[in-house]
């Protein structure tokens, strides 16, 4: 059975700051919180489990909501803050906060903006997997066209790239979902799932609130709110027939078990 990893980066909605707008931290938190509640409802309706990469800052402001989500879904770390990163401190602090809130072990990490992170730092902080690689070229962000499309080990950490199409490496991330015609996005999803054997998709809860009035480029805020939420629900209903939705931790556990057995032999 082919695996589908549905993931959400849950963070302070600080994106407007990059475009000269003023938005307070309480506003950033509230917009993401509203979207997270809507996403949680859709996943419950469809009986789909997901992985939520959450910043420590957001978690500290939404402990009850995070605890409720952790009952069915995986909680993983998205660092302490969305806008800054101190590896030695943030990796450990965010993990500790999330584990104290949920009462469950946190094994996964995704760095904001999908930036690289030192594997040794992840090992030291106690993580098992890293999903911070987008193996494509995004001008002004990164050029990872030489990186693997499928999961691989780097030292002791399992790296699980986010999905891009085979051959041309067209990203299947949140901006593609917003802007591509849905038949084309489904085509790329099917092609990628068939060729790579898995899909690792990521979105942000704030996308599913109405951000149309905020000063952002059109390609970032188009199809926000109820329209995008309905688009996601329809897409996930279609995708349920293509594979099995599992959490990244479940996948990492199975891969690490196989690796351990091979080493013992």
Backbone as numpy.savetxt, mean C-alpha at the origin, in Angstrom:
# Nx Ny Nz CAx CAy CAz Cx Cy Cz
-3.38 -21.22 -7.32 -4.23 -20.02 -7.32 -3.36 -18.77 -7.32
-3.67 -17.81 -8.14 -2.90 -16.58 -8.21 -3.28 -15.65 -7.06
-2.28 -14.94 -6.51 -2.50 -14.11 -5.33 -2.72 -12.65 -5.71
-3.61 -12.01 -4.97 -3.88 -10.59 -5.14 -3.67 -9.90 -3.80
-2.79 -8.91 -3.80 -2.51 -8.13 -2.59 -3.11 -6.75 -2.78
-4.14 -6.45 -2.02 -4.78 -5.14 -2.04 -4.21 -4.35 -0.86
-3.54 -3.23 -1.14 -2.90 -2.48 -0.07 -3.30 -1.02 -0.11
-3.26 -0.39 1.08 -3.60 1.02 1.22 -2.53 1.70 2.06
-2.03 2.83 1.58 -1.08 3.64 2.33 -1.88 4.68 3.11
-1.90 4.50 4.43 -2.73 5.32 5.30 -1.84 6.34 6.00
-2.06 7.60 5.71 -1.09 8.63 6.11 -1.79 9.96 6.33
-1.05 10.92 6.82 -1.54 12.29 6.86 -1.67 12.77 5.41
-2.78 13.39 5.09 -3.00 13.88 3.73 -2.25 15.20 3.56
-0.93 15.09 3.41 -0.08 16.28 3.29 0.22 16.64 1.84
-0.36 15.95 0.89 -0.10 16.20 -0.52 -0.31 17.67 -0.93
-1.35 18.35 -0.43 -1.55 19.74 -0.84 -0.37 20.65 -0.50
0.41 20.30 0.52 1.55 21.12 0.89 2.58 21.18 -0.24
2.65 20.11 -1.02 3.60 20.07 -2.15 3.21 21.04 -3.26
1.96 21.52 -3.23 1.47 22.40 -4.30 1.08 23.78 -3.76
1.69 24.13 -2.62 1.55 25.48 -2.10 0.31 25.76 -1.29
-0.48 24.74 -0.99 -1.69 24.94 -0.19 -1.38 24.77 1.30
-2.19 25.40 2.12 -2.08 25.25 3.56 -3.15 24.28 4.04
-2.72 23.26 4.79 -3.68 22.31 5.36 -3.13 21.85 6.70
-3.91 22.01 7.74 -3.44 21.69 9.09 -3.36 20.18 9.30
-2.59 19.79 10.29 -2.48 18.36 10.60 -3.83 17.75 10.95
-4.66 18.40 11.79 -6.00 17.82 12.04 -6.81 17.61 10.77
-6.72 18.54 9.82 -7.43 18.38 8.55 -6.86 17.22 7.75
-5.55 17.10 7.73 -4.89 15.99 7.02 -5.36 14.65 7.57
-5.38 14.56 8.89 -5.79 13.32 9.55 -7.26 13.01 9.27
-8.11 14.03 9.34 -9.55 13.82 9.19 -9.91 13.37 7.77
-9.30 13.95 6.77 -9.59 13.55 5.39 -9.22 12.09 5.17
-8.05 11.69 5.65 -7.65 10.28 5.51 -8.54 9.36 6.33
-8.94 9.82 7.51 -9.81 8.99 8.37 -11.15 8.73 7.70
-11.73 9.77 7.11 -13.02 9.59 6.43 -12.91 8.58 5.30
-11.83 8.69 4.52 -11.63 7.74 3.43 -11.41 6.33 3.92
-10.68 6.18 5.03 -10.41 4.86 5.57 -11.68 4.17 6.03
-12.58 4.93 6.63 -13.87 4.36 7.05 -14.64 3.84 5.84
-14.66 4.61 4.77 -15.38 4.19 3.56 -14.76 2.93 2.95
-13.43 2.90 2.89 -12.73 1.72 2.36 -13.05 0.49 3.19
-13.01 0.66 4.51 -13.28 -0.46 5.41 -14.68 -1.04 5.17
-15.64 -0.16 4.92 -17.01 -0.61 4.66 -17.11 -1.41 3.36
-16.42 -0.95 2.32 -16.44 -1.66 1.04 -15.80 -3.04 1.18
-14.68 -3.13 1.87 -14.00 -4.41 2.04 -14.86 -5.38 2.85
-15.55 -4.88 3.86 -16.47 -5.73 4.62 -17.59 -6.24 3.72
-18.12 -5.37 2.90 -19.21 -5.75 2.00 -18.78 -6.84 1.04
-17.55 -6.77 0.54 -17.06 -7.72 -0.45 -16.32 -8.91 0.17
-16.15 -8.89 1.49 -15.41 -9.95 2.20 -14.00 -10.10 1.63
-13.33 -8.98 1.47 -11.95 -8.95 0.97 -11.04 -8.44 2.08
-9.92 -9.13 2.27 -8.94 -8.69 3.26 -7.80 -7.95 2.57
-7.26 -6.98 3.27 -6.23 -6.12 2.68 -5.10 -5.88 3.68
-4.05 -5.24 3.19 -2.93 -4.81 4.03 -2.93 -3.29 4.08
-2.87 -2.74 5.29 -2.88 -1.30 5.48 -1.53 -0.86 6.03
-0.79 -0.08 5.23 0.47 0.50 5.68 0.14 1.85 6.33
0.36 1.97 7.61 -0.12 3.11 8.38 1.04 3.85 9.05
1.03 5.17 8.95 2.05 5.94 9.66 1.74 5.94 11.16
2.79 6.03 11.96 2.60 6.09 13.40 1.80 7.31 13.80
2.00 8.41 13.09 1.27 9.65 13.39 -0.23 9.47 13.20
-0.62 8.89 12.07 -2.05 8.66 11.83 -2.62 7.70 12.87
-1.87 6.65 13.18 -2.35 5.64 14.12 -2.60 6.24 15.50
-1.73 7.12 15.96 -1.89 7.72 17.28 -3.16 8.57 17.37
-3.63 9.06 16.25 -4.85 9.88 16.23 -6.11 9.04 15.97
-5.95 7.74 15.69 -7.10 6.91 15.29 -6.97 5.50 15.87
-6.67 5.40 17.12 -6.37 4.09 17.72 -7.55 3.12 17.63
-8.75 3.58 17.93 -9.91 2.68 17.91 -10.19 2.17 16.51
-10.12 3.06 15.52 -10.36 2.66 14.14 -9.31 1.66 13.67
-8.05 1.90 13.98 -6.98 0.98 13.58 -7.17 -0.37 14.25
-7.54 -0.36 15.50 -7.76 -1.62 16.22 -8.91 -2.41 15.58
-9.97 -1.72 15.19 -11.10 -2.40 14.54 -10.68 -3.01 13.20
-9.92 -2.27 12.42 -9.48 -2.76 11.11 -8.57 -3.97 11.26
-7.76 -3.98 12.31 -6.80 -5.08 12.51 -7.46 -6.40 12.82
-8.75 -6.39 13.16 -9.45 -7.63 13.46 -9.56 -8.54 12.23
-9.61 -7.95 11.03 -9.75 -8.73 9.81 -8.59 -8.53 8.83
-7.88 -7.44 8.98 -6.88 -7.07 7.98 -5.49 -6.98 8.62
-4.48 -6.93 7.75 -3.11 -6.77 8.22 -2.77 -5.30 8.40
-2.11 -4.99 9.51 -1.58 -3.66 9.76 -0.07 -3.72 9.61
0.48 -2.85 8.76 1.92 -2.78 8.54 2.36 -1.32 8.68
3.67 -1.10 8.67 4.20 0.23 8.94 4.42 1.04 7.66
4.10 2.33 7.77 4.35 3.30 6.70 5.22 4.43 7.27
6.12 4.06 8.20 7.01 4.99 8.90 6.23 5.77 9.96
6.89 6.72 10.61 6.24 7.53 11.64 5.50 8.71 11.01
6.13 9.34 10.04 5.57 10.53 9.41 5.60 10.34 7.90
4.63 10.93 7.21 4.63 10.78 5.76 5.65 11.70 5.09
5.92 12.84 5.72 6.76 13.83 5.07 8.23 13.81 5.43
8.64 12.98 6.38 10.05 12.90 6.77 10.36 11.47 7.21
11.66 11.14 7.22 12.03 9.76 7.53 13.39 9.70 8.19
13.42 9.19 9.41 14.64 8.91 10.16 14.66 7.40 10.38
15.41 6.68 9.55 15.31 5.22 9.50 15.45 4.57 10.87
16.53 4.86 11.59 16.80 4.18 12.85 15.68 4.38 13.85
15.12 5.58 13.89 14.08 5.90 14.86 12.68 5.53 14.36
12.38 5.91 13.13 11.02 5.76 12.63 10.62 4.30 12.43
11.55 3.47 11.96 11.24 2.06 11.75 10.83 1.39 13.05
11.58 1.66 14.10 11.29 1.04 15.40 10.06 1.67 16.06
9.98 3.00 16.03 8.88 3.68 16.73 7.53 3.36 16.12
7.44 3.40 14.79 6.15 3.12 14.15 5.71 1.68 14.40
6.64 0.76 14.34 6.33 -0.65 14.59 5.80 -0.85 16.01
6.46 -0.22 16.96 6.06 -0.34 18.37 4.67 0.22 18.59
4.39 1.39 18.02 3.07 2.02 18.18 1.97 1.14 17.60
2.18 0.65 16.39 1.15 -0.18 15.74 0.93 -1.49 16.49
1.99 -2.08 17.00 1.84 -3.33 17.75 1.13 -3.10 19.08
1.39 -1.98 19.72 0.71 -1.68 20.98 -0.77 -1.41 20.76
-1.12 -0.78 19.66 -2.52 -0.48 19.37 -3.29 -1.75 19.01
-2.69 -2.59 18.16 -3.41 -3.76 17.63 -3.22 -5.02 18.48
-2.14 -5.08 19.24 -1.83 -6.31 19.97 -1.33 -7.41 19.07
-0.92 -7.03 17.85 -0.44 -8.01 16.88 0.94 -7.61 16.38
1.70 -8.61 15.93 3.03 -8.34 15.43 2.97 -7.66 14.07
3.79 -6.65 13.88 3.90 -5.95 12.60 5.16 -6.44 11.89
5.00 -6.98 10.69 6.12 -7.60 9.98 6.49 -6.88 8.69
5.62 -5.98 8.20 5.84 -5.38 6.89 6.06 -3.88 6.94
6.77 -3.38 5.91 7.07 -1.95 5.83 6.95 -1.48 4.38
6.45 -0.27 4.23 6.49 0.43 2.95 6.84 1.88 3.23
7.92 2.35 2.61 8.34 3.72 2.83 7.48 4.68 2.01
7.11 5.82 2.57 6.39 6.83 1.79 7.13 7.20 0.51
6.36 7.43 -0.53 6.85 7.77 -1.87 7.63 6.62 -2.51
7.52 5.43 -1.92 8.20 4.24 -2.43 9.71 4.48 -2.61
10.28 5.17 -1.65 11.72 5.42 -1.68 12.47 4.20 -1.13
13.74 4.06 -1.47 14.51 2.91 -0.97 14.74 3.00 0.54
14.94 1.85 1.14 15.23 1.78 2.57 16.30 0.73 2.79
17.20 0.98 3.71 18.32 0.07 3.97 17.82 -1.25 4.56
18.21 -2.36 3.93 17.74 -3.67 4.38 18.22 -3.99 5.78
19.44 -3.59 6.10 19.98 -3.87 7.44 19.15 -3.17 8.52
18.67 -1.97 8.21 17.83 -1.25 9.17 16.50 -1.97 9.38
15.95 -2.52 8.31 14.70 -3.28 8.43 14.89 -4.53 9.28
15.98 -5.24 9.06 16.28 -6.44 9.85 16.44 -6.08 11.31
17.18 -5.03 11.59 17.43 -4.61 12.97 16.13 -4.25 13.69
15.20 -3.64 12.95 13.93 -3.23 13.55 12.94 -4.39 13.67
13.23 -5.53 13.06 12.39 -6.71 13.21 11.35 -6.93 12.13
11.57 -6.35 10.95 10.63 -6.56 9.84 10.99 -7.80 9.04
9.99 -8.37 8.37 10.20 -9.55 7.52 10.16 -9.21 6.04
9.34 -8.24 5.67 9.22 -7.91 4.25 9.16 -6.41 4.03
9.47 -6.02 2.80 9.49 -4.63 2.39 8.75 -4.51 1.06
7.80 -3.59 0.98 7.05 -3.40 -0.27 7.18 -1.94 -0.71
8.44 -1.50 -0.85 8.73 -0.11 -1.18 9.29 0.07 -2.58
9.21 -0.97 -3.40 9.80 -0.90 -4.74 8.72 -0.84 -5.81
8.81 0.20 -6.65 7.98 0.28 -7.84 8.91 0.09 -9.04
8.92 -1.08 -9.66 9.94 -1.41 -10.67 9.65 -0.81 -12.05
9.56 0.51 -12.07 9.29 1.22 -13.31 10.00 2.57 -13.27
9.75 3.42 -14.24 10.34 4.75 -14.28 9.25 5.79 -14.11
9.32 6.57 -13.04 8.42 7.69 -12.82 9.29 8.94 -12.82
9.21 9.77 -13.86 10.07 10.96 -13.94 9.99 11.81 -12.67
11.14 12.17 -12.15 11.20 12.99 -10.96 11.10 12.22 -9.67
10.81 10.91 -9.75 10.67 10.08 -8.56 11.76 9.02 -8.48
11.75 8.12 -9.46 12.70 7.01 -9.44 12.77 6.36 -10.81
13.84 5.64 -11.01 14.02 4.85 -12.24 14.46 3.46 -11.84
13.49 2.55 -11.74 13.75 1.18 -11.29 13.47 0.15 -12.38
13.69 0.54 -13.62 13.38 -0.37 -14.72 14.31 -1.59 -14.76
15.40 -1.55 -14.02 16.31 -2.69 -13.99 16.03 -3.63 -12.81
15.01 -3.29 -12.01 14.71 -4.08 -10.82 13.71 -5.20 -11.14
13.71 -6.28 -10.33 12.80 -7.41 -10.57 11.32 -7.01 -10.48
10.51 -7.71 -11.25 9.06 -7.49 -11.22 8.39 -8.37 -10.17
9.06 -9.41 -9.75 8.48 -10.38 -8.84 9.27 -10.40 -7.52
8.70 -10.97 -6.46 9.35 -10.95 -5.14 10.74 -11.58 -5.15
11.61 -11.01 -4.32 12.98 -11.50 -4.22 13.53 -11.17 -2.83
14.53 -11.95 -2.41 15.18 -11.70 -1.13 16.40 -10.82 -1.32
16.56 -9.87 -0.43 17.78 -9.07 -0.33 18.24 -9.24 1.12
19.30 -10.03 1.32 19.69 -10.43 2.67 18.53 -11.22 3.27
18.02 -10.81 4.44 16.95 -11.56 5.12 15.56 -11.00 4.84
15.48 -9.93 4.08 14.20 -9.26 3.85 13.61 -9.69 2.51
12.33 -10.08 2.54 11.62 -10.38 1.31 11.08 -9.08 0.73
11.49 -8.75 -0.49 10.99 -7.57 -1.19 9.82 -7.97 -2.10
8.71 -7.28 -1.92 7.51 -7.56 -2.72 7.18 -6.30 -3.52
7.60 -6.23 -4.79 7.38 -5.01 -5.58 5.89 -4.74 -5.80
5.54 -3.47 -5.93 4.19 -3.15 -6.37 4.10 -3.50 -7.86
2.91 -3.70 -8.33 2.75 -4.28 -9.67 2.88 -3.26 -10.80
3.59 -3.71 -11.82 3.63 -3.03 -13.12 3.39 -4.10 -14.17
2.99 -3.68 -15.34 2.72 -4.65 -16.39 4.03 -5.28 -16.87
3.96 -6.49 -17.39 5.16 -7.07 -18.01 5.51 -6.29 -19.29
6.73 -6.49 -19.74 7.22 -5.89 -20.99 7.41 -4.37 -20.87
6.36 -3.58 -20.95 6.49 -2.12 -20.94 6.58 -1.53 -19.53
6.29 -2.32 -18.52 6.35 -1.89 -17.12 5.45 -0.67 -16.86
4.23 -0.76 -17.32 3.25 0.29 -17.06 2.76 0.15 -15.62
2.89 1.18 -14.80 2.50 1.04 -13.38 1.00 0.88 -13.22
0.62 0.06 -12.26 -0.79 -0.18 -11.96 -1.18 0.50 -10.65
-0.46 1.55 -10.28 -0.71 2.20 -9.01 -1.94 3.11 -9.08
-2.13 3.88 -8.01 -3.36 4.65 -7.82 -3.63 5.64 -8.93
-2.60 6.26 -9.48 -2.82 7.24 -10.55 -3.32 6.57 -11.82
-2.84 5.37 -12.09 -3.33 4.63 -13.25 -4.81 4.28 -13.09
-5.17 3.85 -11.88 -6.56 3.48 -11.62 -7.48 4.67 -11.81
-7.03 5.86 -11.44 -7.83 7.07 -11.60 -7.98 7.49 -13.05
-6.89 7.36 -13.81 -6.82 8.03 -15.11 -6.96 7.13 -16.33
-6.66 5.86 -16.20 -6.83 4.96 -17.35 -8.30 4.61 -17.54
-8.74 4.41 -18.76 -10.08 3.84 -18.97 -10.15 2.48 -18.27
-11.26 2.19 -17.63 -11.33 0.96 -16.84 -11.13 -0.32 -17.66
-11.62 -0.42 -18.90 -11.32 -1.63 -19.68 -9.82 -1.83 -19.89
-9.09 -0.75 -20.07 -7.64 -0.85 -20.25 -6.95 -1.24 -18.94
-7.41 -0.67 -17.82 -6.83 -1.04 -16.52 -7.10 -2.51 -16.21
-8.28 -2.98 -16.54 -8.58 -4.41 -16.34 -7.70 -5.28 -17.23
-7.50 -4.85 -18.46 -6.63 -5.59 -19.37 -5.22 -5.71 -18.79
-4.68 -4.61 -18.31 -3.33 -4.63 -17.72 -3.29 -5.50 -16.47
-4.34 -5.45 -15.68 -4.41 -6.27 -14.47 -4.38 -7.74 -14.82
-5.19 -8.12 -15.79 -5.26 -9.52 -16.21 -3.93 -9.98 -16.78
-3.32 -9.13 -17.62 -2.04 -9.45 -18.23 -0.96 -9.64 -17.17
-0.91 -8.74 -16.19 0.10 -8.79 -15.14 -0.11 -9.99 -14.24
-1.34 -10.25 -13.88 -1.64 -11.39 -13.01 -1.26 -12.69 -13.69
-1.53 -12.79 -14.98 -1.20 -14.00 -15.71 0.29 -14.20 -15.88
1.02 -13.13 -16.15 2.46 -13.23 -16.42 3.28 -13.33 -15.13
2.98 -12.48 -14.15 3.78 -12.42 -12.93 3.25 -13.32 -11.81
1.99 -13.74 -11.93 1.44 -14.65 -10.94 0.86 -13.97 -9.71
0.92 -12.65 -9.66 0.36 -11.93 -8.52 0.07 -10.49 -8.93
-0.73 -9.82 -8.12 -0.98 -8.39 -8.25 -0.74 -7.75 -6.89
0.03 -6.69 -6.87 0.25 -5.91 -5.65 -0.17 -4.48 -5.95
-1.40 -4.13 -5.54 -2.01 -2.85 -5.88 -2.03 -1.94 -4.65
-1.85 -0.63 -4.87 -1.94 0.26 -3.71 -2.70 1.54 -4.02
-3.43 1.98 -2.99 -4.24 3.18 -3.05 -4.05 3.96 -1.74
-4.71 5.11 -1.63 -4.71 5.92 -0.41 -6.16 6.19 -0.01
-6.50 6.08 1.25 -7.88 6.37 1.65 -8.37 7.76 1.28
-7.48 8.78 1.32 -7.93 10.14 1.03 -8.44 10.30 -0.40
-8.04 9.39 -1.31 -8.54 9.46 -2.68 -10.05 9.32 -2.75
-10.61 8.60 -1.77 -12.01 8.22 -1.82 -12.91 9.20 -1.07
-12.33 10.35 -0.68 -13.11 11.47 -0.18 -13.19 12.51 -1.30
-14.04 13.50 -1.13 -14.19 14.53 -2.16 -13.08 15.57 -2.00
-12.05 15.47 -2.83 -10.94 16.42 -2.77 -10.94 17.33 -4.00
-12.09 17.44 -4.65 -12.17 18.19 -5.91 -11.88 19.68 -5.74
-12.12 20.22 -4.55 -11.93 21.65 -4.33 -10.51 22.00 -3.87
-9.70 20.99 -3.63 -8.34 21.23 -3.14 -7.41 21.52 -4.31
-6.45 22.40 -4.07 -5.52 22.82 -5.12 -4.51 21.70 -5.40
-4.90 20.82 -6.32 -4.05 19.71 -6.76 -4.17 19.58 -8.27
-3.17 19.00 -8.93 -3.30 18.75 -10.36 -4.52 17.88 -10.66
-5.13 18.11 -11.79 -6.34 17.38 -12.16 -6.14 15.87 -12.15
-4.97 15.42 -12.64 -4.74 13.98 -12.71 -4.65 13.33 -11.34
-4.47 14.12 -10.28 -4.42 13.57 -8.93 -5.78 13.57 -8.23
-6.63 14.53 -8.58 -7.89 14.64 -7.83 -9.13 14.24 -8.64
-8.96 13.96 -9.93 -10.13 13.58 -10.72 -10.69 12.24 -10.23
-11.98 12.07 -10.39 -12.65 10.83 -9.98 -12.50 10.54 -8.49
-12.44 11.58 -7.66 -12.36 11.34 -6.22 -13.76 11.12 -5.66
-13.81 10.83 -4.36 -15.09 10.70 -3.68 -15.90 9.49 -4.08
-17.24 9.61 -4.05 -18.13 8.46 -4.30 -17.89 7.80 -5.65
-17.57 8.59 -6.68 -17.34 8.00 -8.00 -16.19 7.00 -7.95
-15.09 7.40 -7.33 -13.92 6.53 -7.26 -14.18 5.33 -6.36
-14.94 5.54 -5.30 -15.26 4.44 -4.39 -16.08 3.37 -5.11
-17.04 3.81 -5.92 -17.86 2.86 -6.69 -17.01 2.18 -7.75
-16.09 2.91 -8.38 -15.19 2.32 -9.36 -14.35 1.22 -8.71
-13.85 1.48 -7.51 -13.05 0.48 -6.81 -13.89 -0.76 -6.48
-15.08 -0.54 -5.98 -15.94 -1.67 -5.62 -16.24 -2.54 -6.85
-16.57 -1.91 -7.96 -16.86 -2.67 -9.19 -15.63 -3.42 -9.67
-14.48 -2.78 -9.61 -13.23 -3.42 -10.03 -12.90 -4.61 -9.14
-13.06 -4.46 -7.83 -12.74 -5.55 -6.90 -13.69 -6.73 -7.09
-14.96 -6.45 -7.38 -15.91 -7.53 -7.67 -15.44 -8.33 -8.88
-14.99 -7.65 -9.91 -14.45 -8.31 -11.10 -13.19 -9.09 -10.77
-12.32 -8.51 -9.95 -11.03 -9.11 -9.64 -11.16 -10.35 -8.78
-12.25 -10.46 -8.02 -12.43 -11.62 -7.13 -12.45 -12.92 -7.92
-12.83 -12.86 -9.17 -12.87 -14.07 -9.98 -11.54 -14.41 -10.62
-10.53 -13.59 -10.39 -9.23 -13.78 -11.04 -8.17 -14.38 -10.13
-8.38 -14.36 -8.82 -7.38 -14.88 -7.91 -7.87 -14.81 -6.48
-6.95 -15.04 -5.54 -7.29 -15.05 -4.12 -6.68 -13.82 -3.44
-7.51 -13.08 -2.72 -7.02 -11.94 -1.96 -6.40 -12.44 -0.65
-5.14 -12.15 -0.44 -4.47 -12.48 0.82 -3.64 -11.28 1.25
-3.25 -11.27 2.51 -2.41 -10.18 3.00 -0.96 -10.42 2.62
-0.18 -9.35 2.61 1.24 -9.49 2.30 1.96 -10.31 3.36
1.53 -10.20 4.61 2.17 -11.00 5.65 1.94 -12.49 5.43
0.74 -12.86 5.02 0.45 -14.26 4.74 1.34 -14.78 3.62
1.50 -13.97 2.60 2.37 -14.36 1.49 3.82 -14.47 1.96
4.28 -13.49 2.71 5.66 -13.50 3.20 5.92 -14.71 4.09
4.96 -15.04 4.93 5.11 -16.21 5.80 5.28 -17.49 4.98
4.50 -17.62 3.93 4.58 -18.84 3.11 5.90 -18.91 2.37
6.37 -17.78 1.84 7.64 -17.76 1.11 8.81 -18.01 2.06
8.78 -17.42 3.23 9.86 -17.60 4.20 9.90 -19.03 4.71
8.75 -19.67 4.83 8.71 -21.07 5.26 9.35 -21.98 4.22
9.06 -21.70 2.94 9.68 -22.50 1.87 11.18 -22.29 1.86
11.62 -21.06 2.01 13.05 -20.75 2.03 13.74 -21.47 3.19
13.12 -21.47 4.33 13.69 -22.11 5.51 13.82 -23.62 5.31
12.79 -24.22 4.68 12.83 -25.67 4.42 13.95 -26.02 3.46
14.15 -25.20 2.43 15.21 -25.46 1.46 16.58 -25.35 2.09
16.75 -24.36 3.00 18.03 -24.19 3.68 18.33 -25.39 4.56
17.32 -25.88 5.24 17.51 -27.03 6.15 17.90 -28.29 5.37
17.42 -28.38 4.13 17.74 -29.57 3.32 19.18 -29.47 2.79
